[in-house]
Amino acid sequence: MQEETGAWIPPGAADIALDRKLLKSLMRRSDWIALGRLCVCVSGLVLLGWLYERCFGTWAFWPMLFVFGGASSLTFYSLSHECAHGTVFRSRWLNETVFWVASLLFGQEVLYRRYSHASHHTYTMFVGKDAQMPIIQPAGLLQYLLWYTGFFYHIQSLRQLVLHSIGRFSARALVCTPASELGRVTRNSRLFLGIYLLAAVASIVLHSSVLLWFWLLPKLAGDPLMMTFAGSQHFEMKENNRDLRFTTRSLRANTLIDLFYWNMSYHIEHHLYPTVPFHALPRLNAAIRTHLPRPRSILGATREIVRIWWARVNEKPRTPGFVDTRP
């Protein structure tokens, strides 16, 4: 961000100038607010898990599997994402503890998660620089289907975890991760794989299927919902553009979804001011919404992605997700 006349201006968005005092208040972190949200979120998952368990052997099993799995995946993903920024809790030990647990449940080693995500914020949708840009546009239908089903993510994440555990890193990983941290990434990857292996062995020895029914199966069923939300944030937006309003898409706020998604519906706002914690994003939106494109519903965003993709496939002029019509 650039400082100018007492205001903070995000890169590529010179018409947005947020008062420094207001920004300072928005950046204030709180253990109590975060713990309160965490308690409500975990209680919601416990309730959904109980309803899911009660549906075993009935026709309602499959709907509840996807509901419980979707809520779980959104929670683990978004908590890992927010804690990677270090903005959820004021206390570092709380932030790091939740970061490790959420990342372990979601399946992403914490250190590379943090460095690759920093690259994503610094070079959002810049080809060859954004380390969390899984699909290079233009992409084919098969690539999108593999993404939305979660298949692409599962294979990529497992392969990455195994390779990092033996000290092998891709060119992308070497660019975004400091050389001094590669050893720690390898150590963490081995620790993650060891925990997963130990959990599998314990389940076999104890003849327990708890992890299968309450973690693995819900994760496989719920990750496509999370992938839909994650994909909607950037798919079929502009590349190599510094203005984040052209490369990032916000979603229409929904109280229930945002409970488990930790307010990441405000995604342009999050990219413009990544140091603002989750609970302050609605207030940030109120302060700058006149400078932002209209948020889409998740269905509307998906339709927009399909429309732009279809127009590109048929070689029609591409309409960007945000058309700046201001003078």
C-alpha positions, 0 to 999 in steps of 0.5 A, a space after each residue: 500500500 502507498 501512503 498519501 495525504 494521511 490515507 492508504 491506497 491499495 496498489 492498482 486502485 488509486 481511487 480508493 483512499 482509506 483513512 489511516 485511523 479508520 484502517 488502524 481500527 479495522 486492523 485491530 485483532 481480538 482473541 475474544 471475537 475470534 474465540 467466540 466465532 470459533 465456538 459458534 462455528 465448532 458448535 455448528 459443526 458438532 450439531 451438523 455432525 450429530 444430525 449426520 450420524 443420526 441419518 446413518 442408514 436412512 435416505 437422508 444420509 447423502 444430503 446430510 453427508 454433503 451438508 456436514 462435509 461442505 460446512 467442515 471443508 469451508 471451515 478448515 479451509 478458511 480457518 487455515 487461510 485466515 490463520 496463514 495471514 496471522 489476523 484471526 487471533 491477537 495472541 500468536 500462540 492461539 493463531 498458530 495452534 488453530 493454523 496447525 489444526 485447521 491445516 492438518 484437517 484440510 491437508 495443507 502443510 502450514 509453512 508452504 501454505 503461508 509462503 505460497 499464499 503470500 505470493 498469491 497476494 503479492 502477484 494475484 493472477 500474474 502468470 508464473 508468479 502467483 504460486 496459488 494459481 492452479 489453472 492457467 487460463 484459458 483452461 479446458 472443460 476437463 481442467 475445470 471439472 477436475 477442479 470443481 470435483 476436488 480431484 485435481 486438488 487432492 492429487 496435487 496436494 498429496 503429491 506436493 506433500 510427498 515430494 516436499 517430505 523428501 526434499 524435492 521442490 518445484 520451480 514454483 515452490 523454490 520461487 516463493 519459499 525462502 531457501 532457509 525455510 525449505 528444511 522446515 517445510 520438509 520437516 513439517 511435511 514429514 510430520 503431517 504424513 506421519 500423523 496421517 499414517 499413524 491415524 490410519 494405523 490406529 484406525 486399523 488396529 482399533 477397528 475404528 471407522 470414526 475417521 472414515 465416516 467423520 473426516 475422510 468421507 465428509 472431506 471428499 463430499 464437501 471439498 467440491 463445495 469449497 472448491 466452488 467458492 475458492 474458484 469463484 474468487 478468481 476464475 475467468 478474471 483478468 490476468 497480469 493486472 495490478 487492479 485487484 478489482 479486475 482479478 478478484 471476485 467478491 460474493 454476496 454476503 450470506 450469514 450462514 455461509 459466512 459463519 463457516 467461510 469466515 467472511 471470505 465472501 468479502 474477497 476483493 476487500 480481503 485482497 485490497 487490505 489483507 491485514 484486516 481480520 475477518 470480523 472487520 471485513 463487513 465494516 471495510 466493505 461499508 467504507 469502500 463499497 462504492 469503489 467496488 464491483 457488485 458482488 455476485 451470489 455463488 450461483 451468479 459467479 459460477 454462471 459468469 465463469 461459465 459464460 465467459 469461458 463459453 464465449 472464449 471457447 467460441 472465440 467471442 469477445 471476452 467480457 471481463 468480470 468487472 467492467 469499469 464504467 466510471 469516468 
